Amino acid sequence: MAYLLPSLTLLRTFEAAARHLSFKKAADEVCVTPAAVSQQIKALEAYLGVPLFHRKVRSLALTEHGAAMLPGIRKGFDCLSAAVESTRQHTAGPLVVTAPPSFASHWLVPRLPGFSAAHPDIDLRLASTSDTVDGPGEASVLDKLRSGAREARSDVAILYGKGHYPGFRVVPLFAPDYVPVCAPSLVEAGLRAADDLARFALIHDDTLQPPGEGSDVGWAAWLQKAGLDSQLARRGRHFSNAALALAATLDGQGVVLAPRPLVEGRIRAGNLVIPFDLGLPSPSTYCLVMHESVARRPAPQAFERWLLQEAVRQGLSPRP
């Protein structure tokens, strides 16, 4: 059967521009200039006889024709990618995993010797970025999962969020409870009951609750659940990520809300304590995410099975 199609290069450029709604970002992805992207889109529009984008001064939007064509184009490239991936040999290449900093350092890294012992043939390489938390940076991680053939790629990622990533295989791992934790020295200084928090610094992880915004798992929500004045949450010290917030907590600078599964090792070691055991369920879940074509490879399948086994071993499960 003969296929009457425009150049695959034009279609790939259209898919990238439609996904980013930016000719500049599409140019970075397909390794050409923004002017070349614009010319390729014009060539595709001329072939089709319809406009695909509304070009505005500071923004780009899909036309009705562009929006109607995008899902089919994306599905087509997914099928092409799957066909190519199913033919490639994957025994030699490393398995590149991207994860949130706190998850990587406090939960995943201590368990990696067990994975290496069970799968000595898999060369696992771990990267960490805060873009793995749902938000503005999330798209960059998903783009890396799509770019399996490029150097700066990621094969699989651990994302912390709602789990809605269309076009990807999503495997929920666990949804943590957030509990207050502190250094033992604060308990010795009189931190015994929730009412005592008024005399100690609250430590805020701003990826959990950015300043000025509400949160289902921030200090204001925890204080309200504890029957205390939520205005106390306005006090304390703010840190840009969970790793910094936990470092300050280990140094005895205050009390932080932390995901229980990620700090249990520190609690067992005696570095941290839970001064009062009142947990706040997280509405978000740690998920293993990979492109559907990558999910057919033996190494990601082995990593998925191992992660689920580790979560079950700790008694963890995703909440519906």
N, C-alpha and C positions, 0 to 999 in steps of 0.2 A: 504493500500500500504506500503510495506517495503522499508525503505530508507537505501541504502548502503552508509554510511557516516563514516568518521573517527570521533574520539572523538571531541565533541564541544569545549572541552578545547584546543585542538590543533588548531582548526579553529579560536578560539578567540585570541589565542596567535599570530597566523599568521597575523590576521587583525591588531592587535596592533603594531606588528613589522613592517608591511608594511606601516602603516600610519605614524609611527614615523621615519622609516628607521633607527632604533636603537634598539638593543636587550636590552640595559640598560633601555631606557625609557619604552619599552614594559614591562620589568620586574617590574618597579615601578608601572605600571598601573594594571597589573594582580597579583601583590603581590607575586612574586617569585624572585629567583635570576637570573642574566643574564645567568649563566651557565644552569639553568633549562630551560630558554627560548630557548637557543641554542639546547638543547637536544630535546625539543618538536618540534622545527622546523625540526630537522634531522629526527625525527620519522614521521612527516607529509610528508617530502620529500621521505622517504622510502616507505610509503604507496602509494604515487602517482607515484613513479618511475621517478620523474623529479626534478631537482633543482629549488628552488623558489627564492633564493637570490644569488647575487654575493657578496661574502665576501671579502672585501678589508681590508688593514691594518687599515685605519682610517675611513672607510665609509662602507655603506651597500646599495646595489641597487637591485631592483627587476629584476629577469630574465624575459624573454618573457612569460614563463608559469605563473610566479607569478603575473605579471601585468595583464594577461588575467583573472586570477582567482579572483583577489581582488574585482572588482565591484560586482560580484555575491555574494561573501561572505559578503560584506558590506550590500548589499540589503537584504540578508537573515537575518542577525542580526537585521537590522532595522525592518523587519517584525516580528521577534520574540519579540523584545522589544515592538512593538505596540500591539501585542496580549496580552502580560503580563500586560502592562499599562492599557489596556481597561478593564481588570478584577479587578485590584486593586481598593481599596476604597481610595478616595483622600479628603474626607471631613475634616479630622482631621489635616493633615500635614500642615506646613507653606509653603508659597510661597516665595522661595528664589530668589531675583532679584540682578543681578550684573550690575553695570553701571560705566561709566567713572566718575572720581572724580568731575570734574567741572559740568557735566550734573546732577549728583546726588545732589550736594550741592546747585546749583543755579537754577535748573529747576524742578527737581523731588521732592526733599524734601519739598519745600514750598507748593506743591500741594497734598502731601500725606494725609493731613487731609480730603480732599474731597473724596479720594478713601476710606479711612476708614469709613467715614460717609455713603457712598453708599454701602459698602460691609463689614459690621461689623463682618461677619462670617469668613473673610479671614485674617489669620495671616501673614502679609507681613513682610519679613525680608530683609533689604537692605545691600548689600556689595558693595565696591568700589575698583576698580583697574585700573591702566593705561593700563593694557593688553587688555582693551576693545577698544583700538584704533588700526586699522589695522597696523600690523607690526609683529616683531618676537614673541611677547608674545600672539598674537591672538589665536594660537593653544591651549594654556593652558586653555583659557576660553571655547573654543569649546569642549575640552575634558571634562570639568566639566559639560557642558550641556548634554554630552552623558552618564554621570555617575550618573543617577538619583537615584540609590540605595545606593550610598556611602555617608558617612557623609559630606565630603567636596564637596558637589555638588552645582550646581546652576540650578534652574528650567528654568529661562529665563534670558536673558542678553540684555542690550542696547549696541550695537556695533556702532562705528563711523568709516565708511569706504565706500568701493565701493559696499557693499551688496552682494558679491559673496561668499556664504557659502553653498556649495553643501551638500545635506542631511539634511538641516535644513529648518524650516519655517522662512521666512524673511519678516517682515512687515515694509516697509519704513515709518518713522515718519515725518522727515523734514530735509531739507538741509539748513543750516544757511548761512546768509551773515555775513562776517567779517567786523567790523567797528572799527575805532580807538576810544578808550575811555580813559579817564583820570579822576583824582580827580578835583573837581571844583577849587582848589587852583592853578592849572596850567593855567586855563583860566584866572584867576585873575592876574597871573604873565605874561600874554601876549601871551598865545597860542590861537590865533584867526583864523589863516589861515594855510593851509598846508605848506606854505613856512617857517612858524615859527618852524617847527619840527627840523630844523637844530640846534636850540638852546636848545632842550630838549632831555632827554634820551629816547631812544626807548627800550621798554621791549619786550623780545623775549620768547615765549613759545616754547621750543625745541621739544615738541611732535608735534607741528604744522610744524616746519621747523628745523630739526636737523642741527647743525653747519656744514657748508661746503656743504650742499645739496640744490638743488633747491626746490621750493615749489610753488604751484599754489595759495596759500593763505598766504604766508609770507609777511614780510615787503617789500622785493624787488619787489614783484609783485604789492603790493598796491602803492608803490612810483611810479612805472612805469605807472600805470593807472592814477595817479594823475598828471602826466607830470613832475615829479621830478627826480633827479638823484638817481637811484637805489643803488648806492654805499653807500648812507647814511645808508642802512640796515646793513652795517658792524659794525656800532656803537651800543652802548647800552649794556644792561644787559641781560644775558641769565638765564633762569630758566628751571628746568627739567620737570615741568608739569604746566598745566594751573592754578591750584589752587595757586601755589606759585607766578606765574606771576601776577595773579589778586590781590593777597594780597599786592604785591609791588606797584601795580597801586593804590589801595585804600589808600596806605600810602603816595601817592603823589610823588613816585619816578620816574615816567615817563608815557609814553603813550604805551598802548598795543593794539594789534588787538584781538578782542574778538567776539565770535558768538553773534550776536544781541539778539536772543531769550533768551540767558542765562544771559544777563546783564540788561534786561529791568526792572527787579525788583529793582536793584540797582539804575538805572537811575530815576525811579519814586520816590525812597526814597531820591534822591538828593545826594547819595554817589558818583555817577559817572556821567559824562556828555560825549556826543559825540561832540567834538569841531568842526568837519566838517564832514558832513554826506555823505561820499563817501564809499559805500559798495563794498566788493569783494565777489562774489558768491563762495561758497565752492563746489569743485567737489565731496565731500564726503557727506554721509547722515547718520543721526542717525536712526538706525534700531532696531526694536525689533526682537530678534532671539531666537528660541527654537527648540528643537528636535521635529520631526513630531509626535512622540508618546505623548509628553507632551502637544502638541497643542490641543489634544482631551479632556484635563481635564478642568473642569469648572473654576477653579481659574485663570489659565493663559488666558483663553478666556475672562474672566471678565476684567483682567488687560489690555489685548490688546484693548478691546472696550473702556475702560476708557482713555488709552493713546491717542488713535486716537481722541477721543472727546476733550481732552485737547489741542491737537495740532490744531484742527480746531477752537477751541474757541480763540486761540491766532492768528488765521489767518495764520497758518503755513501749508506747504505742501511740499512733496518731489518733487524735480525737476527730469524730466526724464533723 
